Amino acid sequence: MNEIRTVEELANYLDSDLGWRKKELTYIVNLIKSESERNVDTQLRIGIAILYAHWEGYIKNAGTFYVRYIKQLELKYEDLGENFIALALKGTFSECLKTNKTSIHTTLVNILVNDLSTIADLPHHDVINTQSNLKWGVFKEILDTLGLEDSFYSTKGKQINTLVDHRNDVAHGKRFYSDEIVFFNLYKEVMKMLDCFKDQIIQSASTETFKRNL
């Protein structure tokens, strides 16, 4: 992937990645609506699996696009919000937890005390950890990592967890039967949340809320 240098480029990446997902899901929804009662259970299981795949896939990709955009700005630690400082130092924190070596601990202390005026080393691989199980608690942690408001999603935790649970039943080969009304409600809620997530990222990039408030 090329560097994402402007908010416009970021928006284009976000729109493109969401666009093809919406087309595929629209196809699945129309297929379920037209399916005979005899085969609808199979199509609903397929629908649940694909709906979850796009829920997890878009959150992971969109969050990564946002971090990659911020990374190429080459901002200093002292210019970033606390959440992005934490993200930049996540690897160092992990190393500190694995060892008793003072030299490793000193590396972290030195950054926090002496090197805040250096360019932050934001990650660009495996930035967003969905844990392959993107329930509400995991998603909330991603929102906190990116500094995004969670109020829109906070009432939708039950639907998010239901989607993940149903997907796990399908993935684990259980004889799981969904309900059309449940599926279509989940589909509508997921579409709203993905649109909101995209809009939040664009808004945050435009207003530079990733920067530290001085």
N, C-alpha and C positions, 0 to 999 in steps of 0.2 A: 504494500500500500504506500502511495506517495504521502508526503507530509501534508497535513491539513493546515493551511496557512491563514485562512480567513474564516470569519463566522459564516459567510456565504458558502464556502466550500464545506464546512462542517454541516450546514443545513442540507446541502445537496447529498452528502453521504447518508445522513439520517433519513431523508426522504426516500432515497433510492432503496435503502435496506428495508425500510418499512413497506414500501410500495409493492415489492414482489411478494412479501409475506401476506399482505392483504389480498392480493390476487389469488394466491393459492388457497387461503382460507375461505374466500368468497366461493371458489370452485367447490370446496368441500361442503360448505353450508348448502349450496344449491343442490349438490348431489344427495345430501341427506334429506332435503325437502322433497326430492323427486323419487327417493328410494321406496321400494315396496316394503310393506310392513314385515315381510318375511326376512328381509336382509338389512333392515335399518339398524339392528343391534350391532352388526359388524361394522357398518359405516360410522356409527357413533363411537365405537372403540377407536377406529382409525382417526376420527375427528378429534377426540380427546388427546391422542398421542401427538397429532400435528399441532393442535392448538397450544399444548404445553411447549413443544419444540420451538415454536415461534415466540412464545412468552419468554422463555429462557434465552433463546438466541438473540432476540432484539435487545433485551436489557443488557446482555453481555457486550454485544457489538456497539450499541449506542454509547454506553458508558466508556468503552475503550476509545471510541472516536473522540469523545470529549476530553479524556485525559491526554490523548495524543496531540490534540489541538493546544492544550495548555502547555504541554511539554516543549513544543517547538517555539513557544514564546520566550523560553529560556529565562524565566523569572527566578529571582533569588529566593532563598528560603524565607527571608524576612518580608518578602512581598506577598507571600501566599497565605491563604487562610490556614488555620490550624489543622483542618482535616487533610489538606493537601501536603502539609509538612509531614503529618503522620504517614500519609501514603508514600511519600518520598523516602522516609526512613524505615519503612516497614521491614525491608530486608535486614537492615542493621539491628532493629529490635529483635528480629527472629534469631540472628546470630548471637546476640547478647543472652537470650534465654537458653541457648544450647550450650553455653560455655561459662566457665568461671574465670576465663583469662581476662586479666585487667586490661591488656592491650586492646581487646575487642570492645570492652566497655568504654575505654578511653576514646576510641574512635567516635562513638556516639556522643559522648560528653563534649568532645572537641567541636563537633559540628554545632551542637546546641549553644556552646559558649563562645566559640571563636569564628565559626565559619557560616554564620547565617547570611552573610553578604555574598556568599558564593551561589552559583546557579544550582537550583534544586535538581536532584537526580531522580526525576519522576520515572516510574517504570513504564515500559511500553508493551510488555508481554504479560499475559495472565494478570491483567490489571483488575478485572472484575471477577470475583470468585462467587459463582452461583451455587457451588457445592453440588452441582447436578441435581439439585432439589430446591428449586427457588420458591420456598414458602415465604410467608409474610415476614418472619423474623430475619431471614437471610436477605430479603429485599430491603427491609428497613435498614440493615447494615450497609447495603450498597448505597442507598439514598444518603445516609450519614457520611459515607466515604466521599461522595461527590458533592456534599453540601447542598442537597436538594430538599425542599420542604416535603414533608410526608402527609400533610393534612388531607389531601385528596384521596390518598390510598388507605388511610387508617381505618375507614369504615368497610373496607373491602378485603380485610384479612381473611375472613371466613371463606370468601369465594376463591381467593388465591390458594388457600390450603386445600380446599375441595378439589380444585383443578390438579394440584400436585398429587393428592391422594389417589384420585381416579387414574391419573397417568401412571402412577406406580403400580396400581392394580393391573393395568393393561400390560405394562412393561414386564411384570413378573408372571405373566401368563395366567392370571386368575380369571375365572369365568365371571367376568364383570359385565353387568348390564347397566348402561346409563339411561337417562331419561331425556327425551328431546327437549323438553322445557328447560331442564337443568343445563343441558349442553348449550342451547341458544342463549340463555342468560349468561353463562360463563363466557361465551364468545363475545357478547356485547360488552361485558365488563372488561375483558382483556383488551379489546380494541380501544376502549376509552382510556385505559391505563397506559397503553403503548403510545397513543397520541399525546397524552399528558406528559409522559416521560420525555418524548421528543421535544415538545414545546418548552418544557422546563430547561432542558439542556441548551436550546437555542437562546432562550431568554437569559439564562445565566451567563452564557458566553458573550452575549451582546452587552450586558450590563456589568460584566467582569466581577461577578459576585465571588469568583474563586480567589480574588485578591483579599489581602488582610485589611480589615477595617482599622484605620489608625485614628 
